[in-house]
């Protein structure tokens, strides 16, 4: 069943603006606590005006431009303005270094940079190395030498009458870079159809209505905020509550103040919320459900739902799948220790190293069947080899291991690259991490394999302890020996204060590994 048709983001936004007009579409709270509100009509008019200014600046269909912004309403305008003219938005992590941005801007063939004054020093340091950047636009700025003001361009665009280029449903309108673990980041090409599909899929799966307001606290420069909250809200005719940044202490207070009814988090933010002193007032909040990804223990799940009177639903997806191929769905009974069952539009199977499907109960790599450019990514930009290796005969190889339970649900095991080879045995890093986090003193764990001349790989574990808790490495090793086969017990366990993380809280194991090997 095709739920996309020939629609584009341009046609969808126009249709929704005509249908909902003066209904509030975006409510934004900045880092100072100030709020901005826009109706469907106001948002569409701003998109229309800014897109004309882009054309006036010489940005044409197919051009790529880098967006280096925190969450704000301008980000959404820029995204849809790119789609309006058939250009490609390349959102980047605001935590990226100058060297990282040098690579991303040049690899993406960006001709325009949109950012804020706070980041100008970063780009000034690489100015001579990014010669293809023709213009710089600053949001939330009245102007700066050598740069245009976003607000001024919107005003100029209102006076421009420029014919729009023809755009198609499978035109690329977004390019999201995956974090590189063993190589440089890859640019995932996302089409109009991809965005519309994930919006329709999510809105229908969780039963969004025009009365719902998705609560978006995760960065818009990542897929989660775009795929799982903004697009579903638009497709359902709902609204978006957006914050500039995530706050563990204020999460539920912000949800109440902004009227959010559906949230989306990762495991790390959930644990951050639970680690803060509980405020009983937070139980009075409008969130009827919160989607989440990455493993959370049963005790934490129960505590979260009980304290905050909301329901959690674990899902599984990645930048390349765009939509959610697996999910615990609200109309069923969730088992949030699992990543759920297949959703509309996808087939999912588990395969071994030879590509053969494995039986239920055995571990295999998750493979997702979809249509490139419609239900899964179109491909990796300028990387046909990686595209061919990842999408094989319509099956997207995720690089994640799972097993299929007797209940028909899939259970995440580990990243394929997190499988440690030790003395001829395969050790799942996630299994060791699970044992460590069962220890009462351990808040979070990260386990990696490092080269070993005798065992192929040695197992190194790193743990963060709960506030005020104490546990020695020797105590934790003894705990593991009681619960794991000898070949799975770490060679060393180090207590650390924190892990290197992505902007959404994912542990960056490749950086831990790099520091160990340095």
ABEGO torsion letter per residue (X at the ends): XBAAEABBAAAAAAAAAAAAEABBABBBBBAAGBBBBBBAAAAAAAAAAAAAAAAAAGBBBGBBBBBBBBBBAAAAAAAAAAAAAGBBBBBBBAABBAAAAAAAAAAAGBABBBBBAAAAAAAAAAAAABAABABBBBBGBAEBBGBBBAAAAAAAAAABBBBBBBBBAABBABBBBBBBAABBBBBBBBBAAAAAAAAAAAAAAAGBBAABBBBBABBAABAAAAAAAAAAAAAAGBBBBBBABBBAAAAAAAAAAAGBABBBBBAAAAAAAAABBBBAAAABBABABBBBBEBBBAAAAAAAAAAAGBBBBBBBBBAAAGBBABBBBAABBBBAABAEBBBBGBBBBBBBAAGBBBBBGBBBBBBBBBBBGAABBAEBBGBAAAAAAABBGGBBBAGBBBBBBAAGBBBBABBAAABBBBGGBBBBAAAAAAAAAABAABABBBBBBBBBAAAGBBBBBBBBBBBGBBBBAAAAAAAAAAABBAAABBABBBBBABBBBBAAGBBBAAAAAAAAAX
